[in-house]
Amino acid sequence: MTDFKTAEFGKTKDGKDAHLYLLENKNGLKAYVSDFGASLVRLIVPDKDGTMLDVVLGYDSAAGYERGDAGIGATVGRSANRIGGAQIEINGVTYELEKNDNGNNLHSGCDYYQKRIWNVEKQTGNQITFLLHSPDGDQGYPGALDMHVTYLLDDENALNIHYEAVPDKDTVINMTNHSYFNLNGHDSGTVLEHKVMLDADSFTPADAESIPTGEIRSVEGTPMDFRAGKVLGDEIDVDYEPLRFGGGYDHNWVLKNEGRFAKVAEVTSDKSGIRMEVYTDLPGVQMYTANFLDNEPGKDGASYAKRSAVCLETQYFPDAIHHDNFPSPVCRKGEKYDTRTAYRFLTK
């Protein structure tokens, strides 16, 4: 791909132009992001031999992102993950959301943030801020807001993502990035040999529809224990109810950062020597092992099969609005929603 700051990225079905933007740091790392969905399209980092690899799944143009339903590279909002019964109650008022997942609401329904054109608010060589106005009632949620999403590729080799918004009514906000990572390269097969560490003593079990039960369960003695680091494939198919329900790992872990921006996870490649550290100030992370990808046609002629990537979606817990023992995803009128996540890349 030719180096550029801005390039055309195709048209949407309704004829809107999409664009691709290049961020680059002094070490030669590159991130390509699009105003279609504020999506992360390519992330090019060096392996142990200095070879540059694209470590995120993606599509060749906006049409792929518009067609795809797996959330690849997506900026997800207003509320990521699942809300049971597709209904929320705030200040005694009930709001109906779209039932797009077995009678539940997933990633805020089918009018996705990631399938809209965002405005570019500002851009420099290594940083870009996208802006999306979300009106009162958007996707069924109360309150209007301007969501700002800033990507910054810093010289410590971290891709930083900063979310900011101030709603004009009490509402639910739970933004995440849904990138699919494969540290051997986006088109290199499964990630079952990747080693993962999660700094979490517990997780939130869910029912057969992936709605949390409200229990916070210790990972001790279960296949969900990644505290010391473990190869993804070692226990992914163990006969354990949460894994049966999820078809593999697709669960929320309870992080120990106590609201501080801190390292919460690490993924290490078996072949490339690339290590990815994950930092966030959010209370949870959904690790999803691409259990439902099924030869998805991707960029550069790639075909993405089941378990060909791992997602680490930082978040408030799924269905948190219905569980008083979970950190609240409600952002009050006039308060600033302000959260950061970063993915930092190193080699052994």
C-alpha positions as CSV (number, residue, x, y, z in Angstrom):
1,M,0.0,0.0,0.0
2,T,1.3,3.4,-0.9
3,D,2.1,5.8,2.0
4,F,-0.4,8.6,2.3
5,K,-2.0,10.8,4.8
6,T,-5.5,10.6,3.3
7,A,-6.9,8.4,0.6
8,E,-10.3,7.5,-0.8
9,F,-11.9,4.4,0.8
10,G,-14.9,3.8,-1.5
11,K,-18.5,4.8,-1.2
12,T,-21.3,3.8,1.0
13,K,-24.5,2.3,-0.4
14,D,-26.1,5.7,-0.2
15,G,-23.3,7.3,-2.2
16,K,-21.3,8.9,0.6
17,D,-17.5,9.1,0.2
18,A,-15.4,7.3,2.8
19,H,-11.7,8.0,3.5
20,L,-8.7,6.3,5.0
21,Y,-6.2,8.2,7.1
22,L,-2.6,7.3,8.0
23,L,-1.1,7.7,11.4
24,E,2.7,7.0,11.8
25,N,5.2,7.2,14.6
26,K,8.9,7.8,14.6
27,N,9.6,4.1,14.7
28,G,7.7,3.4,11.5
29,L,4.6,1.9,13.0
30,K,1.5,2.7,11.0
31,A,-2.2,2.8,11.7
32,Y,-4.8,3.3,9.0
33,V,-8.2,4.4,10.2
34,S,-11.4,5.3,8.4
35,D,-14.1,7.9,8.9
36,F,-16.5,5.1,8.0
37,G,-17.3,3.9,11.6
38,A,-14.1,5.4,13.0
39,S,-12.8,2.0,12.2
40,L,-9.2,0.7,12.6
41,V,-8.4,-0.8,9.2
42,R,-4.7,-1.7,9.4
43,L,-2.1,-1.7,12.2
44,I,1.4,-2.3,11.0
45,V,4.1,-3.2,13.6
46,P,7.5,-4.9,13.5
47,D,8.0,-8.5,14.4
48,K,11.1,-9.9,16.1
49,D,13.1,-9.8,12.8
50,G,12.0,-6.2,12.0
51,T,9.5,-7.4,9.3
52,M,6.4,-5.2,9.3
53,L,3.1,-7.1,9.9
54,D,-0.5,-6.0,9.7
55,V,-1.9,-7.4,12.9
56,V,-5.6,-6.5,12.7
57,L,-8.3,-8.1,10.5
58,G,-10.0,-5.7,8.1
59,Y,-11.5,-5.0,4.7
60,D,-10.3,-3.3,1.5
61,S,-12.9,-0.6,1.4
62,A,-15.9,0.9,3.3
63,A,-18.2,-1.6,1.4
64,G,-16.7,-4.4,3.4
65,Y,-17.3,-2.7,6.7
66,E,-20.8,-1.8,5.6
67,R,-21.6,-5.4,4.6
68,G,-19.8,-7.2,7.5
69,D,-21.6,-8.1,10.7
70,A,-18.7,-9.2,12.9
71,G,-17.8,-5.7,14.1
72,I,-14.3,-6.0,12.6
73,G,-12.2,-2.9,13.6
74,A,-15.3,-1.2,14.8
75,T,-15.8,1.7,17.2
76,V,-18.9,0.4,19.0
77,G,-21.5,2.6,20.7
78,R,-23.5,4.1,22.2
79,S,-23.4,0.9,24.4
80,A,-21.2,-2.0,23.4
81,N,-22.0,-5.7,24.2
82,R,-25.4,-7.0,25.4
83,I,-28.4,-5.5,27.2
84,G,-30.9,-8.2,28.4
85,G,-34.4,-7.8,27.1
86,A,-33.4,-4.8,24.9
87,Q,-34.7,-2.5,27.6
88,I,-33.2,0.0,30.1
89,E,-34.7,2.0,32.9
90,I,-33.2,5.4,33.9
91,N,-34.8,7.7,36.5
92,G,-37.9,5.6,36.5
93,V,-38.4,5.9,32.7
94,T,-38.2,2.7,30.5
95,Y,-36.5,3.0,27.1
96,E,-37.0,0.3,24.4
97,L,-34.0,-0.7,22.4
98,E,-33.7,-2.8,19.3
99,K,-34.0,-6.6,19.7
100,N,-31.3,-7.7,17.4
101,D,-29.8,-10.7,19.4
102,N,-32.3,-13.3,20.6
103,G,-34.6,-10.7,22.1
104,N,-31.7,-8.8,23.5
105,N,-29.8,-5.7,22.4
106,L,-26.3,-6.3,21.0
107,H,-23.9,-3.4,20.3
108,S,-26.9,-0.9,20.4
109,G,-28.9,-2.5,17.6
110,C,-28.5,-2.5,13.8
111,D,-28.2,1.3,13.5
112,Y,-24.6,1.0,14.5
113,Y,-22.1,3.8,15.2
114,Q,-19.6,1.7,13.1
115,K,-21.8,1.9,10.0
116,R,-21.9,5.7,9.9
117,I,-19.6,8.4,8.4
118,W,-17.9,10.3,11.2
119,N,-16.5,13.8,10.9
120,V,-12.8,14.4,11.2
121,E,-12.4,17.0,13.8
122,K,-8.6,17.3,13.7
123,Q,-5.7,15.4,12.3
124,T,-1.9,15.4,12.7
125,G,0.8,13.0,11.6
126,N,0.2,10.6,14.4
127,Q,-3.2,11.5,15.8
128,I,-6.8,11.9,14.5
129,T,-10.1,12.8,16.2
130,F,-13.4,11.6,14.8
131,L,-16.7,13.2,15.9
132,L,-20.2,11.8,15.7
133,H,-23.3,13.6,16.8
134,S,-25.8,11.2,18.4
135,P,-29.2,12.8,18.9
136,D,-31.7,12.3,21.7
137,G,-33.4,9.0,21.1
138,D,-30.6,7.7,18.9
139,Q,-30.8,3.8,19.0
140,G,-33.5,4.3,21.6
141,Y,-31.2,5.9,24.2
142,P,-32.1,9.1,26.0
143,G,-29.9,12.2,25.6
144,A,-28.0,13.9,22.8
145,L,-24.2,13.9,22.8
146,D,-21.2,14.5,20.6
147,M,-18.9,11.5,20.7
148,H,-15.2,12.2,20.2
149,V,-12.9,9.3,19.4
150,T,-9.2,10.1,19.2
151,Y,-6.6,7.7,17.9
152,L,-3.0,8.5,18.8
153,L,0.0,6.4,17.7
154,D,2.7,7.4,20.2
155,D,6.4,6.9,20.1
156,E,6.2,4.2,22.8
157,N,4.5,2.1,20.1
158,A,1.1,2.3,21.6
159,L,-2.1,2.9,19.8
160,N,-4.1,5.0,22.2
161,I,-7.9,5.4,21.9
162,H,-9.6,8.2,23.8
163,Y,-13.4,8.5,24.1
164,E,-15.1,11.8,25.2
165,A,-18.7,12.9,25.4
166,V,-21.0,15.0,27.5
167,P,-24.7,13.9,27.3
168,D,-27.6,16.4,27.9
169,K,-29.6,13.8,29.7
170,D,-28.7,10.8,32.0
171,T,-28.0,7.9,29.6
172,V,-26.0,4.8,29.1
173,I,-22.6,5.1,27.5
174,N,-20.2,2.2,27.0
175,M,-17.8,2.6,24.1
176,T,-15.3,0.0,22.9
177,N,-13.0,-0.9,20.1
178,H,-13.8,-4.2,18.4
179,S,-10.5,-4.9,16.6
180,Y,-9.6,-8.5,15.9
181,F,-5.9,-9.1,16.5
182,N,-3.6,-11.7,15.1
183,L,0.0,-11.0,16.0
184,N,1.3,-13.4,13.4
185,G,-0.4,-11.2,10.7
186,H,-4.0,-10.7,9.8
187,D,-4.0,-13.6,7.3
188,S,-2.0,-16.2,9.1
189,G,-4.6,-18.6,10.5
190,T,-5.7,-19.3,14.0
191,V,-4.5,-17.6,17.2
192,L,-4.8,-20.7,19.3
193,E,-1.1,-20.7,20.0
194,H,-1.1,-17.1,21.2
195,K,-0.4,-16.8,24.9
196,V,-2.7,-14.5,26.9
197,M,-2.5,-12.9,30.3
198,L,-5.5,-11.2,31.9
199,D,-5.1,-9.4,35.2
200,A,-8.4,-10.6,36.6
201,D,-9.3,-12.8,39.5
202,S,-12.9,-13.2,38.4
203,F,-15.3,-13.1,35.5
204,T,-19.1,-12.6,34.9
205,P,-20.7,-15.9,33.8
206,A,-23.6,-15.6,31.4
207,D,-26.6,-17.6,30.3
208,A,-27.0,-19.4,27.0
209,E,-27.8,-16.0,25.4
210,S,-24.6,-14.4,26.7
211,I,-26.5,-12.3,29.2
212,P,-24.6,-12.1,32.6
213,T,-26.4,-13.8,35.5
214,G,-25.1,-11.2,37.9
215,E,-22.7,-13.6,39.5
216,I,-19.0,-12.5,39.8
217,R,-17.2,-15.9,39.8
218,S,-13.6,-16.6,40.7
219,V,-11.4,-17.9,37.9
220,E,-9.5,-20.1,40.3
221,G,-9.5,-23.7,39.1
222,T,-11.4,-22.9,35.9
223,P,-10.4,-22.6,32.2
224,M,-11.0,-18.8,32.7
225,D,-7.8,-18.3,34.7
226,F,-5.3,-16.3,32.6
227,R,-3.6,-14.6,35.5
228,A,-0.2,-16.4,35.0
229,G,-0.6,-16.4,31.2
230,K,-1.9,-19.4,29.2
231,V,-2.0,-20.5,25.5
232,L,-5.5,-19.8,24.1
233,G,-5.9,-23.2,22.7
234,D,-5.0,-25.1,25.9
235,E,-8.5,-25.1,27.4
236,I,-10.7,-23.4,24.9
237,D,-12.7,-26.5,24.2
238,V,-12.9,-27.9,27.8
239,D,-16.3,-29.1,28.8
240,Y,-17.2,-26.1,31.0
241,E,-20.6,-24.5,30.8
242,P,-19.5,-20.9,30.0
243,L,-17.2,-22.2,27.2
244,R,-20.0,-24.3,25.8
245,F,-22.4,-21.3,25.8
246,G,-19.8,-19.1,24.2
247,G,-18.4,-21.5,21.7
248,G,-15.0,-20.7,23.2
249,Y,-13.9,-17.6,25.0
250,D,-16.5,-14.8,24.7
251,H,-16.7,-13.4,28.2
252,N,-16.2,-10.4,30.4
253,W,-13.3,-10.5,32.9
254,V,-13.4,-8.3,36.0
255,L,-10.3,-6.1,36.0
256,K,-8.3,-5.1,39.1
257,N,-7.3,-1.6,38.0
258,E,-9.9,0.1,40.2
259,G,-10.6,2.9,37.7
260,R,-6.9,3.6,37.1
261,F,-5.3,3.5,33.6
262,A,-3.2,0.4,34.0
263,K,-2.0,-2.6,32.1
264,V,-4.7,-5.2,32.3
265,A,-3.8,-7.8,29.6
266,E,-1.0,-9.1,27.4
267,V,-1.0,-11.2,24.3
268,T,2.2,-12.8,22.9
269,S,2.6,-14.4,19.5
270,D,4.0,-17.8,19.1
271,K,5.7,-17.1,15.8
272,S,6.3,-13.4,15.3
273,G,7.6,-12.6,18.8
274,I,5.2,-9.6,19.0
275,R,3.8,-8.9,22.4
276,M,0.7,-6.7,22.8
277,E,0.0,-5.0,26.1
278,V,-3.5,-3.7,26.8
279,Y,-4.1,-0.7,29.1
280,T,-7.4,0.8,30.2
281,D,-9.2,2.6,33.0
282,L,-12.4,0.7,32.4
283,P,-13.6,-2.1,34.8
284,G,-14.0,-5.0,32.3
285,V,-12.6,-6.6,29.2
286,Q,-14.4,-8.9,26.8
287,M,-12.1,-11.5,25.4
288,Y,-13.6,-13.0,22.2
289,T,-11.7,-15.6,20.2
290,A,-13.6,-15.1,16.9
291,N,-15.7,-18.2,17.5
292,F,-18.3,-17.2,14.9
293,L,-16.1,-16.0,12.0
294,D,-16.8,-18.3,9.1
295,N,-14.4,-17.7,6.1
296,E,-15.2,-14.0,6.2
297,P,-13.7,-12.3,3.1
298,G,-11.2,-9.8,4.2
299,K,-8.6,-7.4,2.9
300,D,-5.8,-8.4,0.5
301,G,-7.7,-11.5,-0.5
302,A,-7.7,-13.0,3.0
303,S,-10.4,-15.3,4.3
304,Y,-10.9,-15.1,8.0
305,A,-11.8,-18.4,9.6
306,K,-13.1,-19.3,13.1
307,R,-10.6,-18.4,15.8
308,S,-8.3,-16.5,13.5
309,A,-8.1,-13.6,15.9
310,V,-8.6,-12.4,19.4
311,C,-10.6,-9.4,20.5
312,L,-9.9,-7.5,23.8
313,E,-12.8,-5.2,24.1
314,T,-12.4,-2.9,27.2
315,Q,-15.8,-2.0,28.6
316,Y,-18.4,-1.7,31.4
317,F,-19.7,-5.2,32.1
318,P,-22.4,-6.5,29.7
319,D,-26.0,-5.8,30.9
320,A,-24.5,-3.7,33.7
321,I,-27.6,-1.5,33.8
322,H,-29.6,-4.4,35.2
323,H,-27.1,-5.5,37.9
324,D,-26.5,-3.2,40.9
325,N,-23.4,-5.1,41.9
326,F,-21.7,-4.2,38.5
327,P,-20.1,-0.8,37.9
328,S,-22.7,1.5,36.5
329,P,-22.6,2.4,32.8
330,V,-24.9,5.5,33.4
331,C,-23.3,8.9,32.5
332,R,-25.2,11.7,34.1
333,K,-26.4,14.9,32.3
334,G,-23.5,17.3,32.0
335,E,-20.9,14.9,33.2
336,K,-18.0,14.0,30.9
337,Y,-17.7,10.4,29.7
338,D,-13.9,10.2,29.4
339,T,-12.1,6.9,29.1
340,R,-8.9,5.6,27.5
341,T,-7.6,2.3,26.2
342,A,-4.2,1.6,24.6
343,Y,-2.6,-1.3,22.7
344,R,1.2,-1.3,23.0
345,F,3.4,-3.4,20.8
346,L,6.8,-4.9,21.7
347,T,9.0,-7.8,20.7
348,K,10.6,-10.3,23.0
